[in-house]
Every structure is written in C-alpha cells, then in structure tokens.
Amino acid sequence: MDEAGIRRRYETLGGAVDERVRRLFVATEALAIGRGGQVAVSRATGVSRTTIQQGIRELQQPELRAVKGRVRRPGGGRKSAVELDPT
C-alpha cells in the first residue's frame, strides 16, 4: 500500500472534480487495497472513513449511482422560497 501514491493521485485531481467523483475515487482506492484500505486512504487524503464508506456503498449499489447529472441525491438541501411561501 503506497500512501504517497494515493496522496499524489488525490492531489492531482484537485478542484477538477466534484464531491461525488472525489468520494467514488477514494472508495475505489480503498477497495483496490483491500484490508486496511479505508484507513490508509483516509490517512493519505484526509477524507473521513465515513465518506469512504459512503462511496463504497455507492459503488456496490447501482441504484445509488443511477442519479445522473446530480452530485447529491434528490431531497437534500434547503427548500426553495417559493415552496416555503407560495405567495
């Protein structure tokens, strides 16, 4: 397991990707390592293990990946002003 390599790949992505792609990237790295991968990737990137676990769930459940064009699943975030006060 090469934490320096993981860190280098993660930093190369930089601001070029959104949070969903970043989550899937760290999950893929953790799965590729196998046992101890989540801890190693977390140490190398600073991404929390919870985020890595969420990415792994997304990779393993195709219905979570099926939402196209969105970073977050529907329903998140604050309600629109029109929805809160239709007048």
N, CA, C and O of each residue as an XYZ file, in Angstrom:
348
protein
N       0.848     -1.160      0.000
C       0.000      0.000      0.000
C       0.901      1.233      0.000
O       1.752      1.410      0.872
N       0.691      2.057     -0.982
C       1.539      3.221     -1.208
C       0.760      4.501     -0.916
O       0.127      5.069     -1.806
N       0.813      4.956      0.352
C       0.054      6.142      0.731
C       0.512      7.377     -0.030
O      -0.302      8.245     -0.344
N       1.786      7.466     -0.326
C       2.285      8.620     -1.082
C       1.682      8.643     -2.485
O       1.346      9.707     -3.006
N       1.551      7.476     -3.086
C       0.933      7.388     -4.415
C      -0.532      7.772     -4.384
O      -1.025      8.450     -5.286
N      -1.229      7.336     -3.338
C      -2.640      7.692     -3.189
C      -2.767      9.198     -3.037
O      -3.603      9.824     -3.690
N      -1.943      9.781     -2.178
C      -1.970     11.224     -1.948
C      -1.694     11.983     -3.242
O      -2.357     12.977     -3.537
N      -0.715     11.515     -4.012
C      -0.347     12.173     -5.269
C      -1.511     12.134     -6.268
O      -1.819     13.144     -6.901
N      -2.150     10.977     -6.407
C      -3.299     10.868     -7.321
C      -4.454     11.749     -6.862
O      -5.112     12.395     -7.678
N      -4.698     11.773     -5.558
C      -5.790     12.573     -5.000
C      -5.526     14.064     -5.231
O      -6.431     14.800     -5.624
N      -4.319     14.499     -4.993
C      -3.971     15.913     -5.182
C      -3.972     16.301     -6.654
O      -4.260     17.450     -6.987
N      -3.658     15.367     -7.535
C      -3.678     15.635     -8.972
C      -5.090     15.967     -9.432
O      -5.282     16.811    -10.307
N      -6.086     15.295     -8.834
C      -7.481     15.601     -9.168
C      -7.819     17.038     -8.791
O      -8.515     17.736     -9.528
N      -7.323     17.466     -7.649
C      -7.523     18.834     -7.196
C      -8.962     19.293     -7.279
O      -9.874     18.574     -6.871
N      -9.167     20.483     -7.804
C     -10.501     21.046     -7.913
C     -11.206     20.670     -9.192
O     -12.247     21.242     -9.517
N     -10.658     19.716     -9.928
C     -11.225     19.355    -11.227
C     -12.467     18.468    -11.117
O     -13.166     18.261    -12.108
N     -12.745     17.944     -9.921
C     -13.879     17.030     -9.766
C     -14.800     17.517     -8.656
O     -14.387     18.275     -7.779
N     -16.051     17.073     -8.705
C     -16.998     17.442     -7.655
C     -16.890     16.443     -6.500
O     -16.122     15.483     -6.567
N     -17.662     16.681     -5.452
C     -17.548     15.857     -4.246
C     -17.944     14.402     -4.482
O     -17.415     13.505     -3.826
N     -18.861     14.160     -5.403
C     -19.291     12.786     -5.689
C     -18.168     11.986     -6.344
O     -17.893     10.855     -5.945
N     -17.533     12.564     -7.332
C     -16.426     11.875     -8.014
C     -15.268     11.669     -7.047
O     -14.616     10.625     -7.066
N     -15.015     12.657     -6.208
C     -13.951     12.531     -5.206
C     -14.260     11.369     -4.253
O     -13.371     10.590     -3.911
N     -15.523     11.259     -3.828
C     -15.949     10.176     -2.931
C     -15.782      8.816     -3.603
O     -15.318      7.861     -2.980
N     -16.162      8.735     -4.875
C     -16.018      7.471     -5.598
C     -14.552      7.127     -5.827
O     -14.181      5.953     -5.806
N     -13.723      8.128     -6.041
C     -12.286      7.891     -6.227
C     -11.666      7.282     -4.978
O     -10.967      6.271     -5.057
N     -11.924      7.906     -3.803
C     -11.312      7.379     -2.581
C     -11.865      5.993     -2.246
O     -11.149      5.156     -1.696
N     -13.126      5.752     -2.572
C     -13.704      4.416     -2.342
C     -13.034      3.382     -3.229
O     -12.742      2.274     -2.780
N     -12.791      3.732     -4.477
C     -12.127      2.815     -5.403
C     -10.713      2.495     -4.929
O     -10.277      1.345     -4.987
N     -10.005      3.511     -4.465
C      -8.649      3.292     -3.937
C      -8.694      2.353     -2.732
O      -7.869      1.446     -2.623
N      -9.654      2.565     -1.828
C      -9.764      1.724     -0.631
C     -10.088      0.284     -0.998
O      -9.530     -0.648     -0.418
N     -10.990      0.096     -1.963
C     -11.340     -1.262     -2.389
C     -10.161     -1.952     -3.075
O      -9.969     -3.158     -2.924
N      -9.381     -1.189     -3.821
C      -8.231     -1.767     -4.514
C      -7.184     -2.274     -3.525
O      -6.514     -3.274     -3.781
N      -7.047     -1.590     -2.408
C      -6.071     -2.002     -1.399
C      -6.554     -3.240     -0.653
O      -5.774     -4.142     -0.347
N      -7.848     -3.268     -0.366
C      -8.385     -4.392      0.398
C      -8.339     -4.101      1.877
O      -8.626     -2.984      2.306
N      -7.975     -5.108      2.668
C      -7.953     -4.958      4.127
C      -7.054     -3.796      4.535
O      -5.891     -3.730      4.138
N      -7.600     -2.887      5.328
C      -6.850     -1.720      5.783
C      -6.881     -0.567      4.803
O      -6.275      0.476      5.051
N      -7.574     -0.740      3.702
C      -7.606      0.282      2.663
C      -8.282      1.567      3.080
O      -7.821      2.653      2.730
N      -9.373      1.457      3.828
C     -10.082      2.661      4.251
C      -9.215      3.531      5.147
O      -9.191      4.753      4.998
N      -8.509      2.909      6.069
C      -7.639      3.659      6.977
C      -6.489      4.290      6.198
O      -6.158      5.455      6.416
N      -5.882      3.533      5.297
C      -4.754      4.050      4.521
C      -5.172      5.227      3.647
O      -4.467      6.234      3.584
N      -6.305      5.107      2.979
C      -6.779      6.178      2.098
C      -7.161      7.399      2.925
O      -6.898      8.530      2.518
N      -7.773      7.182      4.073
C      -8.136      8.289      4.951
C      -6.893      9.044      5.415
O      -6.870     10.275      5.415
N      -5.869      8.305      5.806
C      -4.621      8.948      6.241
C      -3.969      9.713      5.097
O      -3.467     10.820      5.293
N      -3.977      9.129      3.910
C      -3.288      9.733      2.767
C      -4.010     10.966      2.233
O      -3.366     11.897      1.750
N      -5.338     10.981      2.314
C      -6.098     12.053      1.675
C      -6.739     13.039      2.642
O      -7.053     14.168      2.265
N      -6.932     12.615      3.884
C      -7.626     13.454      4.852
C      -9.136     13.338      4.760
O      -9.854     14.041      5.471
N      -9.629     12.459      3.895
C     -11.065     12.220      3.763
C     -11.491     11.276      4.884
O     -10.794     10.305      5.178
N     -12.633     11.558      5.511
C     -13.067     10.730      6.632
C     -13.443      9.323      6.170
O     -13.829      9.107      5.021
N     -13.320      8.387      7.087
C     -13.672      6.998      6.769
C     -15.156      6.869      6.469
O     -15.555      6.015      5.677
N     -15.975      7.703      7.089
C     -17.416      7.669      6.819
C     -17.690      8.013      5.363
O     -18.538      7.391      4.723
N     -16.976      9.000      4.840
C     -17.132      9.391      3.438
C     -16.677      8.267      2.514
O     -17.308      8.001      1.491
N     -15.587      7.617      2.876
C     -15.087      6.498      2.081
C     -16.107      5.357      2.093
O     -16.357      4.736      1.060
N     -16.688      5.085      3.250
C     -17.695      4.025      3.350
C     -18.929      4.357      2.522
O     -19.515      3.467      1.906
N     -19.330      5.625      2.498
C     -20.464      6.044      1.671
C     -20.142      5.811      0.191
O     -20.995      5.341     -0.562
N     -18.927      6.135     -0.221
C     -18.510      5.905     -1.601
C     -18.529      4.431     -1.963
O     -18.926      4.061     -3.068
N     -18.099      3.589     -1.030
C     -18.120      2.142     -1.266
C     -19.552      1.658     -1.431
O     -19.834      0.839     -2.306
N     -20.464      2.159     -0.592
C     -21.881      1.782     -0.733
C     -22.409      2.199     -2.099
O     -23.151      1.448     -2.733
N     -22.032      3.391     -2.556
C     -22.481      3.865     -3.872
C     -21.945      2.977     -4.990
O     -22.654      2.697     -5.956
N     -20.714      2.542     -4.864
C     -20.127      1.674     -5.891
C     -20.789      0.293     -5.908
O     -20.941     -0.312     -6.969
N     -21.176     -0.197     -4.746
C     -21.733     -1.542     -4.646
C     -23.226     -1.599     -4.949
O     -23.758     -2.680     -5.200
N     -23.915     -0.451     -4.929
C     -25.358     -0.422     -5.191
C     -25.628      0.452     -6.403
O     -25.649      1.678     -6.293
N     -25.835     -0.165     -7.552
C     -26.012      0.590     -8.795
C     -27.122      1.640     -8.742
O     -27.022      2.671     -9.408
N     -28.181      1.395     -7.958
C     -29.267      2.377     -7.902
C     -28.817      3.687     -7.257
O     -29.421      4.730     -7.511
N     -27.773      3.657     -6.431
C     -27.246      4.885     -5.848
C     -26.404      5.664     -6.857
O     -26.237      6.877     -6.729
N     -25.872      4.958     -7.866
C     -25.067      5.618     -8.896
C     -25.915      6.114    -10.050
O     -25.432      6.876    -10.889
N     -27.182      5.693    -10.109
C     -28.023      5.944    -11.276
C     -28.501      7.384    -11.415
O     -28.993      7.757    -12.480
N     -28.374      8.201    -10.378
C     -28.848      9.578    -10.438
C     -27.864     10.382    -11.289
O     -26.781     10.750    -10.834
N     -28.265     10.644    -12.529
C     -27.365     11.310    -13.477
C     -27.475     12.826    -13.356
O     -28.553     13.369    -13.115
N     -26.353     13.488    -13.528
C     -26.346     14.940    -13.536
C     -26.462     15.580    -12.164
O     -26.594     16.799    -12.054
N     -26.415     14.774    -11.128
C     -26.532     15.311     -9.772
C     -25.336     14.876     -8.944
O     -24.792     13.790     -9.145
N     -24.931     15.725     -8.016
C     -23.873     15.375     -7.090
C     -24.479     14.725     -5.860
O     -23.941     13.761     -5.314
N     -25.613     15.273     -5.434
C     -26.305     14.736     -4.267
C     -27.610     14.094     -4.685
O     -28.165     14.416     -5.735
N     -28.091     13.192     -3.865
C     -29.372     12.554     -4.138
C     -30.498     13.569     -3.989
O     -30.347     14.546     -3.255
N     -31.620     13.363     -4.665
C     -32.751     14.290     -4.554
C     -33.241     14.401     -3.109
O     -33.186     13.443     -2.337
N     -33.718     15.593     -2.769
C     -34.285     15.798     -1.447
C     -33.368     16.504     -0.479
O     -33.816     16.976      0.566
N     -32.102     16.586     -0.804
C     -31.158     17.253      0.087
C     -31.213     18.755     -0.073
O     -31.682     19.268     -1.089
N     -30.745     19.436      0.911
C     -30.665     20.890      0.831
C     -31.905     21.589      1.330
O     -32.876     20.962      1.754
N     -31.846     22.878      1.268
C     -32.933     23.687      1.811
C     -34.062     23.795      0.805
O     -33.834     23.711     -0.402
N     -35.271     23.981      1.292
C     -36.446     24.129      0.440
C     -36.397     25.501     -0.243
O     -35.867     26.463      0.313
N     -36.957     25.577     -1.452
C     -36.961     26.848     -2.163
C     -37.909     27.821     -1.477
O     -38.846     27.408     -0.794
N     -37.665     29.105     -1.661
C     -38.501     30.135     -1.049
C     -39.941     30.016     -1.527
O     -40.868     30.235     -0.748
N     -40.143     29.675     -2.790
C     -41.497     29.529     -3.355
C     -42.218     28.362     -2.661
O     -43.418     28.441     -2.399
N     -41.505     27.314     -2.373
C     -42.120     26.160     -1.727
C     -42.488     26.486     -0.270
O     -43.509     26.018      0.234
N     -41.653     27.289      0.401
C     -41.924     27.646      1.783
C     -43.061     28.675      1.896
O     -43.885     28.606      2.808
N     -43.091     29.624      0.960
C     -44.109     30.683      0.989
C     -44.589     30.939     -0.449
O     -44.004     31.756     -1.159
N     -45.647     30.248     -0.874
C     -46.115     30.355     -2.259
C     -46.591     31.749     -2.679
O     -46.766     32.010     -3.869
N     -46.799     32.636     -1.719
C     -47.282     33.983     -2.081
C     -46.132     34.776     -2.484
O     -46.281     35.947     -2.834
